[in-house]
């Protein structure tokens, strides 16, 4: 299973990412974060090399129809 964590580079999000990777051995985590004032990839240095972790820099913005749009890797 793969889960998407938005804001995963912030204080709470990075704690959640670490928790999931430590406790759910069959789960992959995709961290989607814009890295603004609260996001810092150094919060995740200890899991950055995990094959079950990936990072995507981006922002979820509404399109012209008002629906959310995001893109996930593979």
Residue, then its C-alpha position, 0 to 999 in steps of 0.5 A: x500500500x502507498x499513502x500520500x502525506x501532505x505537509x510531511x516535512x513539517x514538525x507533525x507531518x515528519x513525525x507521522x512519516x517516521x511513525x508509519x515507516x517504523x510501524x507499517x512495514x508494508x507501507x510506502x510513504x509519498x511525502x508531498x510538501x511545498x517546503x515553505x516556512x514550516x517544511x524542512x527536509x532535514x526533519x526526515x534525514x533519518x528516513x530519506x534513504x528508505x526505499x519505502x519513502x519518496x518526496x515530491x515538492x509541490x502544492x495542491x491547487x484548485x484548478x479552474x473547476x474548483x477541484x483539487x489536482x495533484x500528481x503522484x509519481x508512478 
